[in-house]
């Protein structure tokens, strides 16, 4: 096993450790309440959950399987399981970072399995923000991807023992966005309204604000570092960043033109998906929670996904909406902490 493949497996192991510890904990989604509409004036069957991941790319479910893994034997097995579920439930799916294929071509099958298991579904190919145009084209071709997902991971790289310390990314993102449909995604530390506006102004098709509350890569890389003798205490960064809800409120205050807003980070319930929709997300990615379910009860994840669809459909109806995309106009209430955040950041929601 190469060093890079070993790192992939360590990410999976430590992600499960940290995600397990957070199951059931309160997060900022609990600070958002949608108002019940007593007169929905429609049937449940009329509720439409389809939405656009990006302009021109329609998905039938508003939640999808967000980037997790690949690049190792274990990662390939997990990708096979997730892609099979994605195909069965008609969910979009993002691969884990495919950058490893350029160092170790033998890892390509661990990503190719995603398209093999889901030949007709929507797939996103995930790469780092410094990927070249040629690398992006190769990654897209390998899995016949519908779009390119570029991750922003400066907080992870800072802590990562072998991480990069150069984060000049915007020019390259603009270049990639001019060639491919690009979704830019944080890895769990959120975005500000200024970040969202800058990305939209540089031509990206989608912006995944991916806030604090889900998989914590600062904590994961710190655990990896301790294993090899790293002495820096990185714990001050474990609570760094904006939550997913705060990041959605930031994005709601921008003119993001044609770029769709996507949410991920700490999504653990179908109610979180609906609340994200009300805050402006056109789609919602789920990673750590699904990984935890897969590890603890793989057969149960199949039923859980079906349960989520039915719950989301019911909640959209009870919020008085005909479509998931109508939720952006549904009334909601914020708790005092989130209301204070909105006021201090001068957000227009």
C-alpha positions in Angstrom: 0.0 0.0 0.0 1.4 3.4 -0.9 1.6 6.3 1.5 -1.3 8.1 -0.3 -3.5 5.0 -0.1 -2.7 4.6 3.6 -3.7 8.2 4.1 -7.1 7.5 2.4 -7.7 4.6 4.8 -6.7 6.7 7.8 -9.1 9.4 6.8 -11.9 6.8 6.7 -10.9 5.4 10.2 -10.6 8.8 11.9 -13.7 10.2 10.1 -15.7 7.3 11.6 -14.2 7.9 15.1 -15.1 11.6 15.0 -18.5 11.2 13.3 -19.5 8.5 15.8 -18.8 10.9 18.7 -21.0 13.6 17.2 -24.1 11.4 16.5 -27.2 13.0 18.1 -25.5 16.2 19.2 -27.2 19.5 18.6 -26.0 21.6 15.7 -27.1 24.9 14.1 -29.8 23.1 12.1 -31.6 22.8 15.5 -31.7 26.6 15.6 -33.8 26.8 12.5 -37.6 26.3 12.6 -40.0 26.1 9.6 -43.6 27.2 10.2 -46.3 24.6 9.8 -48.9 25.3 7.3 -52.3 23.9 8.3 -53.8 24.2 4.9 -51.4 22.6 2.4 -54.1 22.4 -0.3 -52.4 19.6 -2.3 -51.9 15.9 -2.1 -48.7 14.3 -1.0 -48.3 12.7 -4.4 -48.1 16.2 -5.9 -45.0 17.2 -4.0 -42.0 17.3 -6.4 -38.6 16.6 -4.9 -36.6 17.1 -8.1 -34.1 20.0 -8.2 -31.0 21.3 -10.0 -27.6 20.4 -8.7 -26.3 23.0 -11.1 -28.0 24.7 -14.1 -28.8 22.0 -16.6 -28.2 19.1 -14.3 -31.5 17.9 -12.7 -31.5 15.4 -9.9 -34.7 13.6 -8.7 -33.8 13.7 -5.0 -32.7 16.9 -3.2 -30.0 15.0 -1.2 -27.1 13.1 -2.6 -24.0 11.1 -1.5 -21.2 13.6 -1.0 -17.5 13.0 -1.6 -16.0 10.4 0.8 -13.4 8.0 -0.5 -11.5 6.0 -3.1 -7.8 5.4 -3.7 -7.4 2.3 -1.6 -8.9 -1.2 -1.5 -11.2 -0.3 1.4 -12.2 3.0 -0.3 -13.0 1.1 -3.4 -15.3 -1.3 -1.5 -17.1 1.6 0.1 -17.5 3.4 -3.2 -19.0 0.2 -4.6 -21.6 0.0 -1.8 -22.5 3.6 -2.0 -22.7 3.7 -5.8 -25.0 0.7 -5.7 -27.3 2.5 -3.2 -27.1 5.6 -5.4 -28.3 3.7 -8.4 -31.1 2.0 -6.5 -32.4 5.3 -5.0 -31.6 7.5 -8.0 -29.2 9.7 -5.9 -26.3 11.7 -7.3 -22.9 10.8 -5.9 -19.5 12.5 -5.7 -16.3 10.5 -5.6 -13.7 11.2 -3.0 -10.6 13.1 -4.1 -9.3 11.6 -7.3 -5.9 13.3 -7.2 -4.2 10.1 -6.1 -4.8 8.6 -9.6 -2.1 10.9 -11.0 0.5 9.5 -8.6 -0.7 5.9 -8.5 -2.7 4.8 -11.6 -3.4 1.4 -9.9 -6.0 3.2 -7.8 -8.2 4.1 -10.8 -10.5 1.0 -10.4 -11.5 2.3 -6.9 -13.1 5.2 -8.6 -14.2 3.5 -11.8 -16.4 1.3 -9.7 -18.7 4.3 -9.0 -19.8 4.5 -12.7 -19.8 0.7 -13.1 -22.3 0.4 -10.3 -24.3 3.4 -11.3 -24.2 3.6 -15.1 -27.0 6.1 -15.6 -26.8 8.3 -12.4 -25.3 11.7 -11.8 -21.7 11.5 -10.7 -19.3 14.3 -9.7 -15.5 13.8 -10.0 -13.7 15.4 -7.1 -10.2 17.0 -7.4 -8.1 19.6 -5.5 -8.2 23.2 -6.4 -4.8 23.1 -8.0 -5.7 20.4 -10.5 -4.7 21.1 -14.1 -7.2 21.2 -17.0 -5.7 18.0 -18.3 -6.0 16.3 -15.0 -9.6 17.4 -14.7 -10.4 16.0 -18.1 -8.8 12.7 -17.2 -10.8 12.4 -14.0 -14.0 13.3 -15.7 -13.4 10.7 -18.4 -12.5 8.0 -15.9 -15.9 8.0 -14.3 -17.8 9.7 -17.1 -18.7 12.4 -14.6 -21.4 15.0 -15.2 -19.5 17.7 -13.4 -16.3 18.5 -11.7 -16.2 19.1 -7.9 -13.2 21.1 -6.7 -12.6 21.1 -3.0 -11.1 23.9 -0.9 -9.2 22.5 2.1 -6.8 25.1 3.4 -7.7 24.3 7.0 -7.0 20.7 6.4 -3.7 21.2 4.6 -2.5 23.5 7.4 -2.8 20.7 9.9 -2.0 17.8 7.6 1.6 16.5 8.3 2.4 16.3 4.6 0.1 19.2 3.6 0.7 22.0 1.2 1.1 25.6 2.5 0.4 27.3 -0.8 -3.3 28.2 -1.4 -3.3 30.4 -4.5 -6.4 28.8 -6.1 -8.7 31.3 -7.6 -7.0 31.8 -11.0 -7.0 28.0 -11.6 -10.6 27.6 -10.5 -11.6 30.3 -13.0 -9.6 28.4 -15.7 -11.3 25.1 -14.8 -14.8 26.7 -14.7 -14.3 28.1 -18.2 -13.8 24.5 -19.5 -16.0 22.3 -17.3 -19.2 22.6 -15.2 -17.6 23.2 -11.8 -18.9 22.9 -8.3 -16.6 24.4 -5.7 -16.8 22.8 -2.3 -15.4 23.6 1.1 -14.4 20.5 3.2 -16.2 21.5 6.4 -15.2 25.0 7.5 -17.8 27.1 5.7 -17.9 30.2 3.5 -18.6 33.9 3.9 -20.7 36.0 1.6 -17.5 37.4 0.2 -16.3 33.9 -0.7 -19.5 33.0 -2.3 -19.6 36.2 -4.4 -16.0 35.8 -5.5 -16.6 32.3 -6.7 -19.8 33.2 -8.5 -18.1 36.1 -10.2 -15.4 33.7 -11.5 -17.8 31.5 -13.3 -18.4 28.4 -11.2 -21.7 26.6 -11.7 -22.3 25.6 -8.1 -21.0 26.5 -4.7 -21.1 24.0 -1.8 -20.7 26.0 1.4 -19.9 22.8 3.4 -19.8 24.2 6.9 -18.6 23.2 10.3 -20.6 20.5 12.0 -19.8 17.4 10.0 -16.5 15.6 9.3 -13.8 17.7 10.9 -10.6 17.4 8.9 -8.6 19.5 11.3 -9.3 17.0 14.0 -8.6 14.1 11.6 -5.3 15.4 10.4 -4.3 16.2 14.0 -4.9 12.5 15.0 -2.9 11.4 12.0 -0.1 13.8 13.0 0.1 12.5 16.5 0.4 9.0 15.2 3.7 9.9 13.5 5.0 12.1 16.3 3.8 15.6 15.3 4.1 17.8 18.4 2.0 20.8 17.4 -1.3 21.1 19.3 -3.9 21.9 16.7 -7.0 21.7 19.0 -7.6 25.5 18.7 -8.7 24.8 15.1 -11.2 22.0 15.9 -14.0 24.6 16.2 -12.8 26.9 13.5 -15.1 28.1 10.7 -18.7 28.9 10.0 -21.4 26.3 10.5 -23.4 25.1 7.5 -26.4 27.1 8.6 -24.3 30.3 9.0 -22.7 29.7 5.6 -26.2 29.3 4.0 -27.3 32.6 5.6 -24.1 34.2 4.2 -24.8 32.9 0.7 -28.5 34.0 0.9 -27.2 37.5 1.3 -25.3 37.5 -2.0 -26.2 37.9 -5.7 -24.7 34.6 -6.8 -26.0 34.9 -10.4 -26.3 31.6 -12.1 -24.4 29.6 -9.5 -26.5 27.2 -7.4 -26.0 27.0 -3.7 -25.4 23.6 -2.2 -25.2 22.6 1.4 -23.3 19.9 3.2 -21.6 19.5 6.6 -23.4 18.1 9.7 -26.5 16.9 7.8 -27.9 14.1 9.9 -31.7 14.2 9.4 -34.3 14.7 6.7 -35.3 17.8 8.6 -31.8 19.2 8.1 -32.2 18.7 4.3 -35.6 20.6 4.3 -34.1 23.4 6.5 -31.2 23.7 4.1 -33.6 24.1 1.3 -35.5 26.9 3.1 -32.1 28.7 3.7 -31.4 28.6 -0.1 -29.7 25.3 -0.9 -30.9 23.7 -4.1 -29.3 20.4 -3.1 -27.8 18.9 0.0 -24.8 16.5 0.3 -24.5 13.9 3.0 -21.2 12.2 3.7 -20.2 11.5 7.3 -23.7 10.5 8.5 -24.1 8.0 5.7 -20.6 6.6 6.2 -21.4 6.1 9.9 -24.7 4.3 9.0 -22.8 2.2 6.4 -20.2 1.1 9.0 -22.8 0.3 11.7 -25.7 -1.1 9.7 -25.0 -1.3 6.0 -28.3 -3.0 5.2 -30.1 -0.4 7.3 -28.8 2.5 5.1 -31.0 1.2 2.3 -34.1 1.7 4.3 -32.9 4.9 5.9 -32.5 6.5 2.4 -36.1 5.6 1.6 -37.3 6.9 4.9 -35.5 10.2 4.3 -37.3 10.6 0.9 -40.7 10.0 2.4 -40.0 12.4 5.4 -38.7 15.1 3.1 -41.7 14.9 0.9 -44.0 15.2 3.9 -42.1 18.1 5.3 -42.2 20.0 2.0 -46.0 19.6 2.0 -46.4 20.6 5.6 -44.3 23.7 4.9 -46.9 24.7 2.3 -44.7 24.0 -0.8 -45.4 22.1 -4.0 -41.7 21.6 -4.8 -38.5 21.3 -2.9 -37.2 24.3 -4.7 -40.2 26.3 -3.4 -38.8 26.0 0.2 -36.5 29.0 -0.4 -39.7 31.1 0.0 -41.0 29.3 3.1 -41.1 31.3 6.3 -38.6 30.3 9.0 -37.5 31.4 12.5 -33.9 31.5 13.8 -32.9 31.1 17.4 -31.3 34.1 19.2 -27.7 32.9 18.4 -28.3 32.7 14.7 -30.3 35.9 14.7 -27.4 37.6 16.4 -25.1 36.2 13.7 -27.2 37.6 10.9 -27.3 41.1 12.6 -23.6 41.2 13.3 -22.7 40.1 9.8 -25.3 42.5 8.3 -26.8 39.8 6.2 -29.9 40.4 4.1 -32.1 37.3 4.3 
